Amino acid sequence: MASRSSLHMNPGSGSALALLADPPTRLIDGAAMDYFLIEAVNALRASSAVAAARAQKIEQEMAEAGLVPPPPPAKPQNHRDSVGSTTARSTTLVDEEDEGVRSRLEAIGLHVGGNFAERLCRDRPTFGDSLDAIKFVCKELWVSCWDKQVDNLRTNHRGVYVLQDNAFKPVVRISSWEGRAEALKRAKLYVALPAGIIRGALARMGLHGTVIPEITSLPHCTFQIKLPKNS
């Protein structure tokens, strides 16, 4: 008579499965995010400069080989041009470089925000409407990322929400010896990652819209969120 095969489970397998289903919380230093953002901005700025130089070199080689038309010659500088016009052109170039860094920071934030939303929403019921999701961002997500809740939330009840933080942690320590204007310019670059985190969290909750950060005076920061009217 054939013997019945029995299934023997390892006594420790149950605890291993429980750890996979509910991993323990790992704590890190509260200043780690600040240090990470500083290094991320510097690293991405250097990386963007290298990528732009590589693209320019390839374009020049293709033009010399006759594969693409040569770039237009540089416009000679007129002696009547003021110093301000030269400064404006250099400022435009710097803004174009920062735009590449800003877009890459926001892309990183999209990924981080989506993972935050998954973790925080795991044991929560589905949100009734977009306002509930925005309130979740103002409370749960803000506390998890920046150690406080949003100071003020305004909405026109037509898909536009304005989140106001009077002391936004990522920009609270930003300053510049070149003056207030330069400090504001740097701060606008450092809020690209938080804007991506907010947009990524909303996207993971099924709300796809735009997030526009605005800084008028440090460390005050506002985020304007625009969602589709039928969301």
Secondary structure, DSSP 8 states (H G I E B T S, - for coil): ----------TTHHHHHHHHHS-------TTHHHHHHHHHHHHHHHHHHHHHHHHHHHHHHHHHTTSS----------TT--HHHHHHHHHHHHHHHHHHHHHHHHHHHHHHHHHHHHHHTTTS---SSHHHHHHHIIIIIHHHHHSS--SEEEE-SSSEEEEEETT-GGGTT---TT-HHHHHHHHHHHTHHHHHHHHHHHHHTT---EEEEE-SSTT-EEEEEE--TT-
